[in-house]
Amino acid sequence: MESWLKESGAVGLNDLELANFQVTGRGVRSLQYYKEGERVLTIPCGILWTVEHAHADPLLGPALRSAQPPLTVEDTLATYILFVRSRKSGYNGLRSHVNALPTSYSSSIFFTENELEVCAGTSLYTITKQLKRQIEEDYAGLVARIFGQYQDLFPLDKFTIEDYKWALSTVWSRGMDFMLPDGNLIRLLAPFADMLNHSSEVKQCHVYDASSGNLSVLAGKDYKVGDQVLINYGPLPNNRLLRLYGFVLSSNPNDSYDIVLSTHPTAPFWEQKQKLWIPAGLDSTCTISLTLNDPLPKNVLRYLRIQRLDESDLSVIQVDATDKIINGSNEVEVLQFLVDSFCGLLGNFGTQLEMLEEQLAASVHPPGGNAWAAAHVSLGEQRVLRLARKRAEDLLAAAESGRGRRGDLSSLAPPARCANCDKVSGPFMLCGRCKAVIYCTRTCQVADYKEHKVVCQVISTASKNGSEMK
């Protein structure tokens, strides 16, 4: 592959080599020193995998362009990869890249039922189940639209559903997305550049030049000879990392839980409420991420306040008023709904957080395996939801006590209480590491250590990363 890349105009390969690393497996090793921001590698436009190149191929292009409705970007690239892999002659350069790709992937669509059950109750569990069904439907559509129509190009023994899943996982795990100057998106795969492994400790460092069409990788930090050259996929939670890339990060500071808030158009006063949601940057159906740093975003409260407005409130309410407490009864109703919802979501997890921690400590799930990765996804989502529930419970207690009848969220600040015994009278001591919880005595802090230590580590890491990004 490297010889083909050099002949095609790739720059930087003489100072890099593929190598195996203890933790990440195969990756790219530096053979020279690089300063942060220095160009490490450039892959020219002509050898990138893109929809445009697939459509321009003299053999493949006409078949792809004939498909009605048109293929998605993912299906076009997956078909392109399988087409090249199936050819017995020609396409030597691209085939050398395909031959260098992994023969199997560990993303969640390949998990057995028992492995997936470890993360039952998570968003990953639900999405993976949906994805498996969608892949079956999409594959059947491809057979009907192009594979079956052009069997000379797409021999079905080389375009099975398992081949399709492999090609899709190749696109998910190795594709790069860029915004073009005209506002359109381009997705591409770049040979050799796709061998770079992820690290959140380096800056995002892949660059697409829209004028030349070339893909470049810059040094995301200083490298010395022998270092692994890394790339940053972005601040992704474990549920997304495992679904798309097939790995997780222990105590991932970017873990999140996406909640979907929805109101049916037939609901009472839907049109009036929609007129309040839209100017607030919301919609009648919203997906909002709960995170370790912000487990109960203001937009969740704002959406639900509008959803629960009655006729009398709707006649006088203004859009900018919904980012504050509208009235006591509305706020209590919203917060009670959230507490009940978070309790329900947490109850749906197949294995509760404490049991998962015990199982991982006892190596019930072999480290690095699929079940182990699924357990980490469940841990991350449960931690976020527990923080969200605690925040909602504290706000509800404040609302029911009558404080902050009308005003912004700060007027309903939760009462100070010990994280271990719930004592509400001071003095208190603050956790020195995460600065997110308080204790009434050193004894309570020690007693709560086992429960708090992992969340403390994650929150403090997330806070540190957040301050660095600013």
N, C-alpha and C positions, 0 to 999 in steps of 0.2 A: 504493500500500500504506500509506504513512504516514497519509493522510487517513482510511482505514478504521480504522487502529489508534487514532488519536486519538478518533474517534467512538465506538470500542468501549471507551474508558477507559484506554488506555495512557498512562503518565506518563513524561516525560523526553525525548520526541522533539523538542521545540523546541530542545533544547541539543545535538542530535546530528545528523549527516548522513552519508549513504553517500558514500564517496569511493574513488578508486583510489590505491593506494600502490605505490611502486616495487618492493618486494620481495614483499609479500604479496598484491598485487592488490587486489580490492575489499574494503573494510572499513568501519569506522565511525570518524568523526572527531569529536572533541570541539569544541564551540563555546563552552565555558566552562571555568573552573577547577574541578577536583574534588580533594578530599583523599582519601587512602586510606581505604576503608571507607564512603565516602559513597555513597548510593543514586544510581545513574546512570539506571536504566531499570526500569520495571515493566510487564509484559505480563499483563493480567487473565486469569483462569481461562477465561472463556467463549470465547476465541479461540485457545487452545492446541490443538495436535493431540494427542489422547490416544485410547487404546482406548475409554475411556468415551464420549467424544464421537462416535467412529465408530459405536459400538453404538446410541447414542441418535438417530442421524440417521434421519429417517422413511423415506428411500428406501434408503439403504445398510444400515442397521442390521439389518433382517429377514434380508437375504441373509447378512450376516456371522454372525449368530446361528444360522443354519440349518446352518452348516458343521460336519461331523463327520468326524474329530475337530476341535475348535475350532482356529481359526487362532492361530499364535504372535503375540506382540506385534509383532514386526518385520513379519510378513506382513499383519497388520491395518492397521498404519500405512501400509505401502507401498500396499496396496489403496485405502486412504482417499485418499492423495495422487493416485493415478492416477484414481480416480473423480472427484475434484474437477476435475482437469485435463481430463478428457474431457467435462465438462458444457458444453453450449452456452449455457445460461442458468442463473441462480441462482448461489449460492455466490460472489458477486462478491468479497467480502472475501478469502476463502480462495484464490480463483483469482488475486487480485492478488499474494498471497504466492508461489503456485506459479510465476507468471510471472516473479518476481524471482529464482527459484532458478537455479543454473547449468544449462545445457543439456547438459553433459557433465561427467564426473568423471575423475580420474586415479588412482583407487585400483587396486590390483594386479589385480583381476578384469578390467580393461579392457586389460591389457598384451597385446601380441602375444607369440607364443612366443619370438621372438628377444629381446625386451626382458626377459621373465621369466627366460630362460636366464642372464642376467647374474648373477642371484642364486641359481643352482642350488646346492643343498646347504644353503640356509638354511631355517629354519622357515617363513619367508614363502613360499618356493617350494612347499613341501609343502602348506601350508594353502591357498594360492591354487588349486592344482590340485584339492584336495578341495572347496573352495568352488564352483568352476565346475561340478563334477559335481553337488554338492548343490543348487545353484540350478536346474539343469536338472530335477532330480527334483522339487523344491518347486514349480516353475512348472507342471509337468505335473499335480501334485496340485491346484493351484489351479484349473487349467482343468477338471479333472474334478469338483471339489467345488463351486465357485461360478461361475467365469467362464463355463463352458459351460452351467451351469444357468440363469443370468440374463443372457443375452446382450443384453437390452434395457438393462441397467445396465452391462454390461461388454462393449462391442463389441470383438471380438478384434483388430481392426486398431489399436485404441488400448491394448490390453493384451497386447502381444507380449512375448516373453522379454527383448528389449532394453529395452522400457519397464519391465519388472519389475526388471531389474538397475539401471536408473537410479533407480527409486523406492527400492530397497533401499539404494543408496549414499547417497541423500538421508537416509534414516533413520540409517544408520551415522555419517555425517559431521556431522549436525546435531542428532541426538537427544541429550537430556540425561536422566540417570538419577538418581533420588533415593530414599533410604530413608524410608518413611513411619513415623510413630510406632508403628503396629501391626506393624512388621517387614516389611511388603510393599514391593516396589519399584514405582515408577512411571517410565515412560519417556514423554517428551513432546518436541514440537518447538515452539519459541516464535518466531513471526514477528518479524523484525528482530533479535531477540537472537541468532538463528542466523547473523547476518552478522559477528559478532565473530570476529576471528582469534586464534589461539593464540600465547601466549608463556610460556615457563617462567620468565620474569623477573618476572611478576606473581603475586600470590597468587590462590588459587582464590576466585572471587568471584561465583558464581551461586548463588542461594538460592531454594528452593521453600517457600512457606508452606502447610503442609498444611491449616490452618484456612480460609484464603481460597481456596486453589488457585492463587494468583498466583505468577508467576515474576519474580524481581528480579535485576538485575545490580548489583553494588557495584563501586566503583573498587578495582582490585587494586593500585594504586599512585597516587601523586599525578599528576594530568594538568594540563597547561596548554592554552590554546586552540590548536587545530591538531594536537594529538597524536592518534595512533590509539588508540582505546580497545580494550584487549585482554582476553582471557579465558584461563584456564589449564585445559587439558584434563586435567592431572595429569602425573605423572612417567612418561611413556610411552616405550618404546623405538621405534626407527625401524621395526622390522618391524610393529608395531601401528599406528603413525602412517600408514604407507603403505597398509596394508590397509584401514583405516577412513576415513582423512581425505585420503589422496592426496598427502602431502608427507613429507619427511624433514628432519632437522636435521643439519647437518654436525657431526661429532665429538660426537654426542649422549651426554651423560654418563649417560643412563638406558638405554643399550643393554643388552640381555640375551639370553640363550639359554635356552629352556625345555627341560629334559630330562625324559623320562618314564621312571620306574622302575616296573617291573611284574613281578609274580610270579603265575604261573597257579595256581589253586586245587588243581590236581592235583600240584603240586610237593611234594617230600618235606617233611613237618613244617609244611605250610602253616598249619594251624590254630594250632599253637603259636606260630608266627612272627607271625600276625595278632594274637594276644593281646599281643604285644610292640609291634607297630606302632601299634595303636589308642591305648593310653595315652600313647605318645610323640608323638601328634598326627599320625601318618602313617596310611597305608593300604596295602593290597597293591598298589595302583596309585597312584602319586603323580606330580604334575608340579611340579618345583622349578625356580625361576629362578636361573640363574647370572648374576651382574652384574659390572660392572667393579669395584665396591667389595668384592664378596664372590663371587669367581669359583668358590669351592668351599665352599658352605654346609655347616654341620655336619649338617644334616638329610640330605644326600646320603650322608655317611659313616655316619650312624646307620642309615639304611634298609639300606644294603648290608651293614653289620656283622650286622644281624639276618637278612638274607636268606641269608647264608653261614654261619650257625651250624650246627654239627653236633649230633647227638643228645646227646652228652655235655655240650656247652655249654648246650643248651636245658634240661636237667634242673636246672641250678643258677643260670642267669642271671636277674638281676632287671632290670626295665624301666629303672631309673635308671642301670644299669651300661652301657647301650648308647650313652650320649653320651660314653663314654670308650673308650680302646683296650681291647678284651676280651683279646686275646692276640696275640702277634707274628705267628703264621701267618695268623690271620683278617685282621689289618690289612694284611699284605703282599698277600694275595689280593684284598682290596677295592681297594687302591691300584693294583695291577697292572691290574685290570679297568678302573679309571678311566683310567689312562694309555693303555691300548689303545683304549678307547672314544673318548677325545678325539682320538687320532691318526686313528682311523677316520672320525670326524665331520669333522675338518679335511680329510682326504683326499677327502671327497665334494664339497667346494666346486668348482664348475666353473672358477673363476678364483681363484688364490691371492692373498693379501693384497698382496704386493709388486707383482704384476702389475696389480692393480686400482688401486693408488696411482699407478703409472706411467701407466695409461690415463686416470685422472682428471686428472693433471697435464698430460697432452698433449691434453686435451679430446677424447679418442676418443669419449666419451659426452657429447653436448652438455649443458652445465650447465642444470639445471632440468628436463631431459627424463625420460622414464620409465626408460630404461636407466641414466642418471646416478643416479636415486633408488634403483634396484635395487642398483647398485654400493655405495651407502652402507649399505644394509641388510647386504650381505655383509661389508663392512669391519667393521661394528660387531659382528656375530656372531662373525667370525673372531678379533677382538681378545679378546673375552670367552673364547672357547674356548682360545686360546693361553695366556691367564693361568691358566685352570683346569688345563690340562695341565701348565704349569710348577709350579703349586702341588702337584699330585698327584705329579709327578716328584720334587720336593724332599722331600715327606713319605715317598715310597717309599724314597728313598735313606736317609733317617733311620731308617726302620723296618728296612730290611735291614742297617743297621749295628749293630742291636741296641739302640739307644737308645730309652728310653720303652717298655719291654716291657708295662707296664700303667700306665694313667693317662689324664689328659685330653689333648686335642689339643695343648696347649702343650708337653707333654713330648716331643712328636714335632716340635718346631719344626725347620724345614729348616735345614741348615747354611748359614752365611753364605758366599756365593760371588759373585764378580764377574759382573755381568750380561753382560759381553762375552767374557771368556776362561775363565770358570768356575773361576778360582783360588779356593781355599778357605782360604788363610791370609792373615791381615791384615797391616797395618792397611788399613781400607777407608774410602772416602768415600761419603756418602749423596747421592743426587740431591736437590738443594736445593728443587726445585719440587714433585715428587710424593711424595718421601720414601718411595718404594716399592721402589727398587732401589739397589744399591751397586756401586761400582767400586773396583778395586785401585789404579788410577792415573788421572791426568787423561787420559793417552793413550787408555786404554780407554773412558773416558766420551765422548771426542770420536769415537772409532771407532764407538761404538754409537749416536751421536746420530740418524742417519737412521732406524734401526730403532725407537728409543725415543721419538722426539719426539711423535708423534701420540698414542700411548698415554699418555705423560706428561701431555699437555695434557688428555686426557679424564679421567684419574684425578684430577688436581689439581682440575679443575672439579667433578667428582662429589663429591670430599671437601669442597670449599668449600660446595657446595649442601647437602650432608648436615649440615655444622656449622650452617648457617643455619637449617635446619629444626628442629634440636634447640633 
